[in-house]
Amino acid sequence: MARVLKTERILGIDPGFGRMGYGIIEGARDKWKLIAVGCIETDPKKSLSDRLFLIHQAIVLLIKKYYPTRAAVEELFFSKNAKTAMDVGQARGVILLTLRQAKVSFNEFTPSEIKQAIVGYGKAEKSQVQYMVQTILKLKKPVKQDDAADALAVALTLGSVSHFFAKCA
């Protein structure tokens, strides 16, 4: 009996408090297409709490506009600057809470898991990941903003992990 593949719409998020990348893909298995990509930027002159609220509002709007079936969020990597790491950690908390409130199930992936899923090597260079994102999604040109390209890589990681588990079921 042939298995019918369910089309999914995945929201990928590269967390940040100054700039948060997002990417939305749709498809199944190894056939994905780009729906939307971009960055949400917050004003550095505003307080951190105002910036976090803006991130919350932006994710709510993305969910209402694109109706993702699932989401993927990059886990926090080690940062040399403790203040930056704490602020990004707070932004991740807002992102995860907003997804939970909207009842969008999500997975989290480390940078090395994302590189492994997209390039096949957990220590791949950023340029290699961006090239593979462009290739997988059949984009005519690379995504300009690093954070947006990273968000697409996060979404594609969830898509590839979903495919692996579907094969095992």
Secondary structure in CASP SS format (residue, H / E / C, confidence):
PFRMAT SS
TARGET T0000
AUTHOR 0000-0000-0000
METHOD secondary structure of the structure
MODEL  1
M C 1.00
A C 1.00
R C 1.00
V C 1.00
L C 1.00
K C 1.00
T C 1.00
E E 1.00
R E 1.00
I E 1.00
L E 1.00
G E 1.00
I E 1.00
D E 1.00
P C 1.00
G C 1.00
F C 1.00
G C 1.00
R E 1.00
M E 1.00
G E 1.00
Y E 1.00
G E 1.00
I E 1.00
I E 1.00
E E 1.00
G E 1.00
A E 1.00
R C 1.00
D C 1.00
K E 1.00
W E 1.00
K E 1.00
L E 1.00
I E 1.00
A E 1.00
V E 1.00
G E 1.00
C E 1.00
I E 1.00
E E 1.00
T C 1.00
D C 1.00
P C 1.00
K C 1.00
K C 1.00
S C 1.00
L H 1.00
S H 1.00
D H 1.00
R H 1.00
L H 1.00
F H 1.00
L H 1.00
I H 1.00
H H 1.00
Q H 1.00
A H 1.00
I H 1.00
V H 1.00
L H 1.00
L H 1.00
I H 1.00
K H 1.00
K H 1.00
Y H 1.00
Y C 1.00
P C 1.00
T C 1.00
R E 1.00
A E 1.00
A E 1.00
V E 1.00
E E 1.00
E C 1.00
L C 1.00
F C 1.00
F C 1.00
S C 1.00
K C 1.00
N C 1.00
A H 1.00
K H 1.00
T H 1.00
A H 1.00
M H 1.00
D H 1.00
V H 1.00
G H 1.00
Q H 1.00
A H 1.00
R H 1.00
G H 1.00
V H 1.00
I H 1.00
L H 1.00
L H 1.00
T H 1.00
L H 1.00
R H 1.00
Q H 1.00
A C 1.00
K C 1.00
V C 1.00
S E 1.00
F E 1.00
N E 1.00
E E 1.00
F E 1.00
T C 1.00
P H 1.00
S H 1.00
E H 1.00
I H 1.00
K H 1.00
Q H 1.00
A H 1.00
I H 1.00
V H 1.00
G C 1.00
Y C 1.00
G C 1.00
K C 1.00
A C 1.00
E C 1.00
K H 1.00
S H 1.00
Q H 1.00
V H 1.00
Q H 1.00
Y H 1.00
M H 1.00
V H 1.00
Q H 1.00
T H 1.00
I H 1.00
L C 1.00
K C 1.00
L C 1.00
K C 1.00
K C 1.00
P C 1.00
V C 1.00
K C 1.00
Q C 1.00
D H 1.00
D H 1.00
A H 1.00
A H 1.00
D H 1.00
A H 1.00
L H 1.00
A H 1.00
V H 1.00
A H 1.00
L H 1.00
T H 1.00
L H 1.00
G H 1.00
S H 1.00
V H 1.00
S H 1.00
H H 1.00
F H 1.00
F H 1.00
A H 1.00
K H 1.00
C H 1.00
A C 1.00
END
